[in-house]
Amino acid sequence: MASPIAATAPYWVPALSMLLVARRIRRNFGVQPWRPVRASIRLGFLVLVAAMLCALGAFQPQLAPGLGIGAALGALLGLLALKHTHVAWRDGQRTYTPNPWIGGALTALLVGRIAWRYTHEGFAAAQAPSALTMGMATVLIGYSLVYVVGLMVQMRRLQAPASATQANPSEPPAP
């Protein structure tokens, strides 16, 4: 007899997946506010997932080539995305505008793999991960790691606008 969670998984797993994809799509377009705490938490999570993927590659050597190639491609895409990301001050807040083509391509990769896995393989937990799935996962993780770290560096280098750094002439100087 299947548990209630397993019995309802075909309904809530795709819905949850699409919610996460919708959030990802929203972050690919337009000016985004820089949230350093969120970025730090995301970086910590990505490092943890990357470490787990490295351990998986060590314990399942047949996955190692897919993991390595995926990580290298993801890092290259992250560098390319950083080159085409614009950072600026807007209304007194640091912002960035990501390249929609690179983010859109990675989102299409993610959605395509989720759709393929769901329609052809199902979401059975007992299935062993394939090298293709793990390669695609490391593309996304490698991209995200490089992109988040690169954005952190760019935001630290971003100078405050001249009007915000100048002292108010009507105020007396601080002692």
Short mmCIF file of the C-alpha atoms (twelve columns), coordinates in Angstrom:
data_MODEL
# 
_entry.id   MODEL 
# 
loop_
_atom_site.group_PDB 
_atom_site.id 
_atom_site.type_symbol 
_atom_site.label_atom_id 
_atom_site.label_alt_id 
_atom_site.label_comp_id 
_atom_site.label_asym_id 
_atom_site.label_seq_id 
_atom_site.Cartn_x 
_atom_site.Cartn_y 
_atom_site.Cartn_z 
_atom_site.pdbx_PDB_model_num 
ATOM 1   C CA . MET A 1   0.000  0.000  0.000   1 
ATOM 2   C CA . ALA A 2   1.416  3.353  -1.054  1 
ATOM 3   C CA . SER A 3   1.743  6.188  1.410   1 
ATOM 4   C CA . PRO A 4   -0.421 9.271  0.870   1 
ATOM 5   C CA . ILE A 5   2.688  11.259 -0.062  1 
ATOM 6   C CA . ALA A 6   3.747  8.734  -2.712  1 
ATOM 7   C CA . ALA A 7   0.191  8.447  -4.017  1 
ATOM 8   C CA . THR A 8   -0.122 12.222 -4.534  1 
ATOM 9   C CA . ALA A 9   3.434  12.808 -5.825  1 
ATOM 10  C CA . PRO A 10  2.368  12.759 -9.507  1 
ATOM 11  C CA . TYR A 11  0.302  15.872 -8.742  1 
ATOM 12  C CA . TRP A 12  2.419  17.951 -6.387  1 
ATOM 13  C CA . VAL A 13  5.924  17.208 -7.742  1 
ATOM 14  C CA . PRO A 14  5.221  18.793 -11.156 1 
ATOM 15  C CA . ALA A 15  3.414  21.705 -9.495  1 
ATOM 16  C CA . LEU A 16  6.338  22.343 -7.144  1 
ATOM 17  C CA . SER A 17  8.780  22.007 -10.039 1 
ATOM 18  C CA . MET A 18  6.885  24.568 -12.085 1 
ATOM 19  C CA . LEU A 19  6.763  26.970 -9.136  1 
ATOM 20  C CA . LEU A 20  10.543 26.794 -8.823  1 
ATOM 21  C CA . VAL A 21  10.950 27.222 -12.581 1 
ATOM 22  C CA . ALA A 22  8.620  30.255 -12.544 1 
ATOM 23  C CA . ARG A 23  10.783 31.856 -9.849  1 
ATOM 24  C CA . ARG A 24  13.884 31.135 -11.911 1 
ATOM 25  C CA . ILE A 25  12.330 32.656 -15.036 1 
ATOM 26  C CA . ARG A 26  11.407 35.817 -13.133 1 
ATOM 27  C CA . ARG A 27  15.045 36.254 -12.036 1 
ATOM 28  C CA . ASN A 28  16.239 36.101 -15.662 1 
ATOM 29  C CA . PHE A 29  14.523 39.242 -16.910 1 
ATOM 30  C CA . GLY A 30  14.733 42.906 -16.022 1 
ATOM 31  C CA . VAL A 31  16.466 44.797 -13.271 1 
ATOM 32  C CA . GLN A 32  16.948 42.723 -10.126 1 
ATOM 33  C CA . PRO A 33  17.668 44.163 -6.676  1 
ATOM 34  C CA . TRP A 34  20.884 42.927 -5.071  1 
ATOM 35  C CA . ARG A 35  20.150 41.054 -1.854  1 
ATOM 36  C CA . PRO A 36  23.501 40.161 -0.241  1 
ATOM 37  C CA . VAL A 37  22.046 37.977 2.529   1 
ATOM 38  C CA . ARG A 38  20.058 35.930 0.027   1 
ATOM 39  C CA . ALA A 39  23.103 35.655 -2.210  1 
ATOM 40  C CA . SER A 40  25.214 34.413 0.716   1 
ATOM 41  C CA . ILE A 41  22.616 31.815 1.668   1 
ATOM 42  C CA . ARG A 42  22.343 30.739 -1.975  1 
ATOM 43  C CA . LEU A 43  26.131 30.468 -2.199  1 
ATOM 44  C CA . GLY A 44  26.268 28.289 0.916   1 
ATOM 45  C CA . PHE A 45  23.556 26.017 -0.471  1 
ATOM 46  C CA . LEU A 46  25.298 25.788 -3.852  1 
ATOM 47  C CA . VAL A 47  28.627 24.891 -2.226  1 
ATOM 48  C CA . LEU A 48  26.881 22.145 -0.253  1 
ATOM 49  C CA . VAL A 49  25.202 20.733 -3.378  1 
ATOM 50  C CA . ALA A 50  28.473 20.959 -5.343  1 
ATOM 51  C CA . ALA A 51  30.265 19.036 -2.583  1 
ATOM 52  C CA . MET A 52  27.556 16.375 -2.648  1 
ATOM 53  C CA . LEU A 53  27.885 16.086 -6.445  1 
ATOM 54  C CA . CYS A 54  31.665 15.703 -6.085  1 
ATOM 55  C CA . ALA A 55  31.117 12.940 -3.535  1 
ATOM 56  C CA . LEU A 56  28.634 11.280 -5.892  1 
ATOM 57  C CA . GLY A 57  31.245 11.346 -8.651  1 
ATOM 58  C CA . ALA A 58  33.778 9.733  -6.314  1 
ATOM 59  C CA . PHE A 59  31.387 6.955  -5.271  1 
ATOM 60  C CA . GLN A 60  29.890 6.381  -8.722  1 
ATOM 61  C CA . PRO A 61  32.757 6.756  -11.196 1 
ATOM 62  C CA . GLN A 62  30.479 6.197  -14.207 1 
ATOM 63  C CA . LEU A 63  28.939 9.624  -13.430 1 
ATOM 64  C CA . ALA A 64  32.260 11.465 -13.072 1 
ATOM 65  C CA . PRO A 65  32.696 12.408 -16.762 1 
ATOM 66  C CA . GLY A 66  29.187 13.902 -16.925 1 
ATOM 67  C CA . LEU A 67  29.754 15.753 -13.677 1 
ATOM 68  C CA . GLY A 68  33.113 17.157 -14.789 1 
ATOM 69  C CA . ILE A 69  31.971 18.222 -18.246 1 
ATOM 70  C CA . GLY A 70  28.799 19.752 -16.809 1 
ATOM 71  C CA . ALA A 71  30.729 21.708 -14.178 1 
ATOM 72  C CA . ALA A 72  33.182 23.046 -16.766 1 
ATOM 73  C CA . LEU A 73  30.383 24.093 -19.142 1 
ATOM 74  C CA . GLY A 74  28.464 25.685 -16.269 1 
ATOM 75  C CA . ALA A 75  31.517 27.660 -15.137 1 
ATOM 76  C CA . LEU A 76  32.115 28.913 -18.695 1 
ATOM 77  C CA . LEU A 77  28.459 29.930 -19.023 1 
ATOM 78  C CA . GLY A 78  28.679 31.692 -15.656 1 
ATOM 79  C CA . LEU A 79  31.687 33.713 -16.835 1 
ATOM 80  C CA . LEU A 80  29.931 34.573 -20.087 1 
ATOM 81  C CA . ALA A 81  26.807 35.632 -18.187 1 
ATOM 82  C CA . LEU A 82  28.858 37.832 -15.851 1 
ATOM 83  C CA . LYS A 83  30.425 39.534 -18.855 1 
ATOM 84  C CA . HIS A 84  26.926 40.417 -20.101 1 
ATOM 85  C CA . THR A 85  25.424 41.407 -16.739 1 
ATOM 86  C CA . HIS A 86  25.023 45.102 -15.981 1 
ATOM 87  C CA . VAL A 87  25.374 46.256 -12.369 1 
ATOM 88  C CA . ALA A 88  24.350 49.737 -11.245 1 
ATOM 89  C CA . TRP A 89  22.907 51.847 -8.471  1 
ATOM 90  C CA . ARG A 90  19.208 52.538 -8.849  1 
ATOM 91  C CA . ASP A 91  17.196 54.509 -6.292  1 
ATOM 92  C CA . GLY A 92  19.968 54.123 -3.733  1 
ATOM 93  C CA . GLN A 93  20.148 50.343 -4.092  1 
ATOM 94  C CA . ARG A 94  22.566 48.063 -5.900  1 
ATOM 95  C CA . THR A 95  20.906 46.313 -8.829  1 
ATOM 96  C CA . TYR A 96  21.887 44.013 -11.654 1 
ATOM 97  C CA . THR A 97  20.373 43.203 -15.004 1 
ATOM 98  C CA . PRO A 98  21.120 39.628 -16.108 1 
ATOM 99  C CA . ASN A 99  21.454 38.544 -19.709 1 
ATOM 100 C CA . PRO A 100 18.044 37.072 -20.578 1 
ATOM 101 C CA . TRP A 101 19.374 34.796 -23.335 1 
ATOM 102 C CA . ILE A 102 21.780 32.852 -21.154 1 
ATOM 103 C CA . GLY A 103 19.312 32.576 -18.278 1 
ATOM 104 C CA . GLY A 104 16.558 31.623 -20.697 1 
ATOM 105 C CA . ALA A 105 18.703 28.906 -22.286 1 
ATOM 106 C CA . LEU A 106 19.532 27.418 -18.883 1 
ATOM 107 C CA . THR A 107 15.884 27.545 -17.874 1 
ATOM 108 C CA . ALA A 108 14.922 25.789 -21.116 1 
ATOM 109 C CA . LEU A 109 17.539 23.131 -20.359 1 
ATOM 110 C CA . LEU A 110 16.087 22.640 -16.885 1 
ATOM 111 C CA . VAL A 111 12.469 22.525 -18.062 1 
ATOM 112 C CA . GLY A 112 13.343 20.213 -20.932 1 
ATOM 113 C CA . ARG A 113 15.121 17.735 -18.682 1 
ATOM 114 C CA . ILE A 114 12.326 17.806 -16.101 1 
ATOM 115 C CA . ALA A 115 9.746  17.221 -18.839 1 
ATOM 116 C CA . TRP A 116 11.796 14.416 -20.398 1 
ATOM 117 C CA . ARG A 117 12.373 12.705 -17.083 1 
ATOM 118 C CA . TYR A 118 8.736  13.026 -16.069 1 
ATOM 119 C CA . THR A 119 7.262  11.806 -19.353 1 
ATOM 120 C CA . HIS A 120 9.788  9.041  -20.081 1 
ATOM 121 C CA . GLU A 121 11.189 7.923  -16.777 1 
ATOM 122 C CA . GLY A 122 8.810  9.171  -14.109 1 
ATOM 123 C CA . PHE A 123 9.989  10.529 -10.779 1 
ATOM 124 C CA . ALA A 124 10.683 7.150  -9.220  1 
ATOM 125 C CA . ALA A 125 13.093 7.610  -6.331  1 
ATOM 126 C CA . ALA A 126 14.546 4.130  -6.864  1 
ATOM 127 C CA . GLN A 127 15.992 5.047  -10.259 1 
ATOM 128 C CA . ALA A 128 19.731 5.497  -10.438 1 
ATOM 129 C CA . PRO A 129 20.779 8.936  -11.657 1 
ATOM 130 C CA . SER A 130 21.976 9.030  -15.254 1 
ATOM 131 C CA . ALA A 131 25.179 10.727 -16.365 1 
ATOM 132 C CA . LEU A 132 23.071 13.066 -18.525 1 
ATOM 133 C CA . THR A 133 20.908 14.163 -15.601 1 
ATOM 134 C CA . MET A 134 23.923 14.677 -13.356 1 
ATOM 135 C CA . GLY A 135 25.760 16.529 -16.129 1 
ATOM 136 C CA . MET A 136 22.833 18.905 -16.552 1 
ATOM 137 C CA . ALA A 137 22.634 19.384 -12.797 1 
ATOM 138 C CA . THR A 138 26.295 20.320 -12.633 1 
ATOM 139 C CA . VAL A 139 25.892 22.749 -15.537 1 
ATOM 140 C CA . LEU A 140 23.280 24.583 -13.455 1 
ATOM 141 C CA . ILE A 141 25.258 24.329 -10.209 1 
ATOM 142 C CA . GLY A 142 28.561 25.379 -11.859 1 
ATOM 143 C CA . TYR A 143 26.858 28.304 -13.587 1 
ATOM 144 C CA . SER A 144 25.152 29.413 -10.387 1 
ATOM 145 C CA . LEU A 145 28.326 29.185 -8.293  1 
ATOM 146 C CA . VAL A 146 30.381 31.246 -10.719 1 
ATOM 147 C CA . TYR A 147 27.564 33.736 -11.286 1 
ATOM 148 C CA . VAL A 148 26.806 34.340 -7.592  1 
ATOM 149 C CA . VAL A 149 30.483 34.713 -6.663  1 
ATOM 150 C CA . GLY A 150 31.049 37.001 -9.663  1 
ATOM 151 C CA . LEU A 151 28.056 39.152 -8.742  1 
ATOM 152 C CA . MET A 152 29.349 39.433 -5.179  1 
ATOM 153 C CA . VAL A 153 32.686 40.676 -6.512  1 
ATOM 154 C CA . GLN A 154 31.037 43.108 -8.927  1 
ATOM 155 C CA . MET A 155 28.749 44.488 -6.218  1 
ATOM 156 C CA . ARG A 156 31.691 45.066 -3.869  1 
ATOM 157 C CA . ARG A 157 33.490 46.975 -6.623  1 
ATOM 158 C CA . LEU A 158 30.424 49.050 -7.482  1 
ATOM 159 C CA . GLN A 159 30.943 52.569 -6.213  1 
ATOM 160 C CA . ALA A 160 28.136 54.471 -4.587  1 
ATOM 161 C CA . PRO A 161 26.741 57.297 -6.718  1 
ATOM 162 C CA . ALA A 162 28.499 60.636 -6.236  1 
ATOM 163 C CA . SER A 163 25.426 62.243 -4.698  1 
ATOM 164 C CA . ALA A 164 25.240 59.582 -1.977  1 
ATOM 165 C CA . THR A 165 28.917 59.838 -1.047  1 
ATOM 166 C CA . GLN A 166 29.073 63.621 -0.728  1 
ATOM 167 C CA . ALA A 167 28.313 65.058 2.672   1 
ATOM 168 C CA . ASN A 168 25.307 67.298 3.018   1 
ATOM 169 C CA . PRO A 169 26.709 70.879 2.987   1 
ATOM 170 C CA . SER A 170 24.029 72.117 5.400   1 
ATOM 171 C CA . GLU A 171 25.188 69.704 8.133   1 
ATOM 172 C CA . PRO A 172 28.167 70.610 10.295  1 
ATOM 173 C CA . PRO A 173 31.215 68.354 9.919   1 
ATOM 174 C CA . ALA A 174 31.500 65.472 12.367  1 
ATOM 175 C CA . PRO A 175 34.046 65.997 15.172  1 
# 
